Amino acid sequence: MRGIGPEAADKSGTGRIGYLDCFSGIAGDMLLGAIIDAGLDPASLRAGLASLKVSGFSLQVKDVTRAGVGGTRVEVVTDEPQSARRLGDILALLEASSLSAAVRDRAEAVFTALARAEARVHRCSVEQVHFHEVGALDAIVDVVGAAVGLAALGIEHLYCSSLPVAPGTVHNAHGELPLPAPATLELLRQFPLRSGPHGAELVTPTGAAMLAAWATPAPDWPAMVLEAVGYGAGSRDLPTPNLVRLAVGRPNFGDREVSAAGPWIRDQAVLTEANLDDVTPQAVAYLVETMLEGGALDAWATPIVMKKGRPGVTLTALTMESQAGDVADILFREGATPGLRQFSVRRFRLPVEEVLVPVGDKEVRVKRVRGKGGFLRVWAEYEDCREVARETGTPLARVLAAACQAASEG
């Protein structure tokens, strides 16, 4: 194995980025193998997985070659057959764990995205979806393990290449299904696809759900200072190396267009907007909330004057490319609008770190942004501080101040 370890990640001062080169597709076990190959200590991974508080599985990690290229193969071996689980079962399992909030949120996002895709495919509610293969313990370990590994390596955001898909069939609990599997194709909306070898399922539902929840499609490699490369191996031998490649590095602050004013990360996003009239304030609030729940990075409403002097409102959402379709669906469904507009925009942002800091004998999440000359901003998660204030009787303002002070000193 080669690359960076968690200790280096903790001292970096900025969030790392990862680029997934999916030349042979992606699956949950392949991504986990690539993270280990990029430098994650398997012992640290096993310690993190112990936070799940479940038994009945073991983790096997070994070096393999695929078409002459070396990589890491991870297999989750379970003691007995697994029964189907619902989304609520998996969320309850994650909630009962002692995983960090950031890791738990990452894992929950994967299974929530998958449940929504399955619900669209099977024309049922999210609560009715049964996870079969993806709800099994090995898939849960793949997702949680990858979330643990990304956090340990300090990877703040993932980008991914185009994805290979091809015609054929695959057998699962529902019978013989076309390739790409229906849920996989739902999850890959807005992701660039290309032709792959006939009959090969190179992008699995678990892999697609990880991309939908965590990654931004990127036809070109992001500007980065490369620090590590890892290869995660699939189970089969193919004519081409059955591997996914993970490149890990720091955002390239040497790009003069970006770094002249500060250490910014530059990426592409989408603005979706629609003009609405004859809409109540309650409906506007509901739409903004629903768009945020549907994957928008931000959403807002702007009062406007429409034709014939009628008051109206412009609803706007900022999303990554992969979520733009979901937000458009929400506006069409809930906004009673016959049309909307979408614009590709260039986004500049500073890397945001999330750390746990002690406040008394409790811990709260704090986010901090670094810029030239030190921290530009530090802010504590309101929900965490509210819980501490209620449990301890400490004034909320004092809890917020203590958390920010601790994060500034860390």
RAKAPE-V228018 format. One line per field, one symbol per residue. psi: psi as a letter, one per 20 degrees, with the letter a starting at -180 (. if undefined). Layout:
psi = ???
This chain:
psi = qqbqrhghghjhiqprqqponlhkaqrghggghhgghiipphhhghgghhihlqajqqpppqprqolipqappppopqhrqqrqqrghgghhghhirkqqhgggggghhghgggghghhhgjlrrhhipppeghirhhhgggggghggggghjkohqqqqarppqqraqqpahiboqqqqqghghghjpippqrpappjpnhorggghhgghhhqppohqpqoqophqpqppqrhqprhqpmqppoppaqqniiohhgihirmqppaqrpppqqpprlpqhghgggggghhghjjqhqqrppprpaqkjpqaqppppprrhhihhghgggggghilpiqrqpppqpppqqppqpqpqpocjrqqppqqpqapjaphqpqqpggghgggghhijppghhggggghghhhi.
